[in-house]
């Protein structure tokens, strides 16, 4: 799942690095100046990670974006029009577009979308846990999903889109090595302040897509690399069944991400699942693993008691464990 998350995001990074919007929407798509800008940002991030340590190294992505934006401004690629027209202060009015209307079709559709987001979020939680060297329990995953549900309700009440855990942040954590939850809380407070001061928030919009794309390349690649590292650590590649699970899951996941049009003639509900690479790849991995590996558990495998199981037994005060 983590590998698919990283690889499925790479095309987004390359699209932004080329100018964003695609060739059909952006006449300057693929212009060498966009590609050069993205390359410069990526190079700065690599340079900072190579030659700096500590605080500066943690800021490598931010420094790359700042330097890239300054260079883009000198090249005439930055416009301050939105900053000039934005207000200094603005208070958000709940339900600005009207009071909620309950429509069964809309509810079912959004529930399916939330289910897709849930599957992706679980992959993000697992990836972050591995990067942060934290044992992830079922309770932790439940807390994360409930937090997303609460955020979606608040987002709807305050005129925004439903929120979900962004896969991009896994790469940012892996690259910056900043793993503190207090940093996330402080970031949330900063974003709230930016929402109340639109003129400052508008500064973010001046960053060219090519600069963002250049920062995305190492971030998304880091996510994929983390997934591959986990596979190499925990998977027996000598088994053909494991190779089939990995190959088919990656192929379907990446194929779904790159070729959405392949499913346009299917029912909407199937399009929703098959057209989302992370979801389709994850479902494929689970089903193939059940099909190909469900009967391969050996006596030696069952003899090894999982450390998580031991922890659960200890927490529950299992008398059999104490007697052992």
C-alpha positions in Angstrom: 0.0 0.0 0.0 2.8 2.4 0.9 4.7 1.7 -2.3 1.5 2.2 -4.4 0.8 5.5 -2.5 4.3 6.8 -3.4 4.4 5.6 -7.0 0.8 6.8 -7.8 1.7 10.3 -6.7 4.8 10.6 -8.9 2.8 11.5 -12.0 1.3 14.4 -10.1 4.8 15.7 -9.3 5.9 15.4 -12.9 2.8 17.1 -14.2 3.4 20.0 -11.8 7.0 20.1 -12.7 6.0 20.5 -16.4 3.8 23.5 -15.6 0.6 21.8 -14.5 -2.8 21.4 -16.2 -1.6 19.1 -18.9 -0.9 19.8 -22.6 -4.6 20.3 -23.4 -5.2 23.0 -20.9 -1.8 24.7 -20.6 -0.2 25.9 -23.9 3.2 26.3 -22.1 3.0 22.8 -20.6 6.5 21.2 -20.7 8.3 24.5 -21.3 12.0 24.0 -20.5 11.9 26.9 -18.0 9.3 24.9 -15.9 11.4 21.8 -16.0 14.6 23.7 -15.2 12.8 25.3 -12.2 11.6 22.0 -10.9 15.1 20.5 -11.3 16.6 23.4 -9.4 14.3 22.9 -6.5 14.9 19.1 -6.4 18.7 19.8 -6.5 18.5 22.2 -3.6 16.6 19.7 -1.5 19.2 17.0 -2.3 22.1 19.5 -1.6 20.7 20.5 1.8 20.2 16.9 2.8 23.7 16.0 1.8 25.7 18.9 3.3 23.6 20.1 6.3 22.5 18.6 9.5 19.9 19.3 12.2 17.5 22.1 11.9 18.5 23.3 8.4 18.3 19.7 7.1 14.7 19.5 8.4 13.9 22.6 6.4 15.3 21.3 3.1 11.9 21.2 1.4 10.9 24.6 2.6 14.3 26.1 1.6 14.0 24.5 -1.8 10.5 26.1 -2.3 11.6 29.5 -1.1 14.7 29.6 -3.3 12.8 28.3 -6.2 10.1 30.9 -5.8 12.6 33.7 -5.6 14.3 32.5 -8.8 10.9 32.2 -10.5 10.1 35.8 -9.5 13.4 37.0 -11.1 12.3 35.1 -14.2 8.9 36.8 -14.3 7.0 33.7 -13.4 5.4 35.0 -10.2 2.3 37.3 -10.0 1.3 39.2 -6.8 -2.2 40.0 -8.2 -4.0 37.8 -5.8 -2.0 39.1 -2.8 -2.9 42.7 -3.8 -6.6 42.0 -4.0 -6.9 39.8 -0.9 -8.4 41.2 2.3 -6.3 41.7 5.5 -8.9 40.1 7.7 -11.9 37.9 7.0 -14.1 35.8 9.3 -15.6 32.5 8.0 -19.3 32.3 8.1 -20.6 28.7 8.8 -23.0 27.3 6.2 -22.3 30.2 3.8 -23.9 28.4 0.9 -27.0 27.5 2.9 -28.2 25.1 5.5 -27.6 21.4 5.0 -29.9 19.5 2.7 -30.2 15.7 3.2 -30.3 13.9 -0.1 -30.1 10.1 -0.1 -28.2 9.9 -3.4 -25.7 12.5 -2.3 -25.2 10.8 1.1 -24.6 7.4 -0.5 -22.1 8.9 -3.0 -20.2 10.8 -0.4 -20.1 7.7 1.9 -18.5 5.8 -0.9 -16.0 8.6 -1.4 -15.2 8.6 2.3 -14.8 4.8 2.2 -12.2 5.2 -0.5 -10.4 7.9 1.5 -10.5 5.5 4.5 -8.6 2.8 2.7 -6.0 5.3 1.5 -5.7 6.8 5.0 -5.0 3.4 6.6 -2.1 3.1 4.2 -0.8 6.5 5.2 -1.2 5.6 8.9 0.9 2.4 8.4 3.5 4.3 6.5 3.9 7.0 9.1 4.0 4.4 11.9 6.9 2.6 10.1 8.8 5.9 9.5 8.3 7.0 13.1 9.2 3.5 14.5 5.8 3.3 16.3 3.8 0.2 16.9 0.4 0.9 15.3 -2.6 -0.7 17.0 -6.1 -1.1 15.8 -7.1 1.6 18.4 -4.7 4.1 16.8 -6.2 3.5 13.4 -9.7 3.9 14.8 -8.7 7.2 16.4 -7.2 8.4 13.1 -10.4 7.5 11.1 -12.6 9.2 13.7 -10.5 12.3 13.5 -10.9 12.4 9.8 -14.7 12.0 10.2 -14.8 14.9 12.6 -12.6 17.0 10.2 -15.0 16.2 7.3 -18.0 17.4 9.3 -16.2 20.6 10.3 -15.0 21.1 6.8 -18.5 20.9 5.5 -19.8 23.3 8.1 -17.2 25.9 7.3 -17.7 25.7 3.5 -14.7 23.6 2.6 -14.2 20.2 1.0 -14.0 17.0 3.0 -10.6 16.6 4.6 -8.5 13.5 4.4 -5.0 12.4 5.4 -2.6 13.6 2.6 -0.3 10.9 1.3 2.2 13.6 0.5 2.9 14.2 4.2 4.4 10.7 4.5 7.2 11.8 2.2 7.6 15.1 4.0 8.0 13.3 7.4 10.5 10.8 5.9 12.6 13.6 4.3 12.5 16.1 7.1 12.8 13.6 10.0 10.4 15.8 12.0 8.0 13.3 13.7 6.6 15.4 16.5 2.8 15.6 16.8 3.3 19.1 18.4 4.6 20.3 15.1 1.4 19.1 13.4 -0.7 20.9 16.1 1.3 24.1 15.6 0.9 23.8 11.8 -2.8 23.6 12.4 -2.9 26.7 14.4 -0.8 28.5 11.7 -3.3 27.4 9.1 -6.2 28.7 11.2 -4.5 32.1 11.4 -3.9 32.1 7.7 -7.6 31.5 7.1 -8.3 34.6 9.1 -5.7 36.7 7.3 -6.3 36.1 3.5 -3.6 38.5 2.4 -0.9 36.4 4.1 -2.5 33.2 3.0 -2.5 34.5 -0.6 1.3 34.5 -0.6 1.2 30.7 -0.8 -0.7 30.9 -4.1 2.2 32.8 -5.8 4.4 29.7 -5.7 4.6 28.4 -9.3 3.4 24.8 -9.9 6.9 23.9 -11.3 8.4 24.8 -7.9 5.9 22.6 -6.1 6.5 19.8 -8.5 10.2 20.0 -7.9 9.6 19.6 -4.2 7.2 16.8 -4.7 9.6 14.6 -6.7 11.9 13.6 -3.7 8.9 13.6 -1.3 6.8 11.1 -3.3 9.9 9.1 -4.2 10.7 8.8 -0.5 7.2 7.3 0.2 7.7 4.7 -2.5 11.3 4.0 -1.3 9.9 3.5 2.3 7.4 0.9 1.0 10.1 -0.9 -1.0 12.3 -1.0 2.1 9.5 -2.5 4.1 8.8 -5.1 1.4 12.5 -6.1 1.4 12.5 -6.4 5.2 9.4 -8.5 5.7 8.6 -10.3 2.4 10.1 -13.6 1.2 10.8 -13.0 -2.4 11.7 -16.6 -3.1 8.0 -17.4 -3.1 6.2 -17.0 -6.4 3.0 -16.3 -4.6 4.5 -13.2 -3.0 5.9 -12.0 -6.2 2.4 -12.4 -7.8 0.8 -10.4 -5.0 3.3 -7.6 -5.3 3.4 -7.5 -9.1 -0.4 -7.6 -9.7 -1.1 -5.1 -7.0 1.5 -2.6 -8.3 0.4 -3.1 -11.9 -3.3 -2.6 -11.1 -2.7 0.3 -8.7 -0.4 2.2 -11.0 -2.5 1.3 -14.1 -5.6 2.7 -12.4 -3.8 5.9 -11.4 -2.5 6.5 -14.9 -5.4 5.3 -17.0 -8.7 6.5 -15.5 -10.4 6.3 -18.9 -10.1 2.5 -18.9 -13.1 2.2 -16.6 -15.5 4.8 -18.0 -18.0 2.3 -19.3 -18.3 0.5 -15.9 -21.0 1.4 -13.3 -20.2 4.5 -11.2 -19.6 2.5 -8.0 -17.0 0.4 -9.8 -15.4 3.4 -11.4 -15.0 4.9 -7.9 -13.0 2.0 -6.6 -11.2 0.8 -9.8 -10.3 4.4 -10.9 -8.4 5.1 -7.6 -5.0 3.4 -7.8 -4.3 3.2 -4.1 -7.7 1.6 -3.4 -7.7 -0.8 -6.3 -4.1 -1.8 -5.6 -4.8 -2.3 -1.9 -7.9 -4.4 -2.5 -5.9 -6.5 -5.0 -3.1 -7.1 -2.5 -5.5 -8.2 0.2 -7.5 -10.5 -2.0 -4.5 -12.1 -3.7 -2.8 -12.6 -0.4 -5.8 -14.4 0.9 -6.0 -16.5 -2.2 -2.4 -17.4 -2.6 -0.9 -17.4 0.9 -3.8 -18.4 3.2 -2.6 -22.1 3.2 1.1 -21.5 3.5 1.4 -21.0 7.2 3.9 -23.5 8.5 4.4 -24.9 12.0 7.4 -22.7 12.5 5.3 -19.6 11.6 2.6 -20.5 14.2 5.3 -21.2 16.8 6.5 -17.6 16.6 4.2 -15.6 18.8 3.8 -12.1 17.5 5.0 -9.4 19.9 1.8 -7.5 19.4 -0.2 -10.6 20.6 2.1 -10.8 23.7 1.4 -7.2 24.4 -2.3 -7.7 24.2 -2.2 -10.8 26.4 -0.2 -8.8 29.0 -2.6 -5.9 28.9 -5.5 -8.2 29.4 -3.8 -10.0 32.3 -4.0 -13.4 30.6 -3.2 -16.0 33.2 -1.9 -18.5 30.7 0.9 -16.1 29.8 1.9 -15.5 33.4 1.9 -19.3 34.0 4.3 -19.7 31.1 
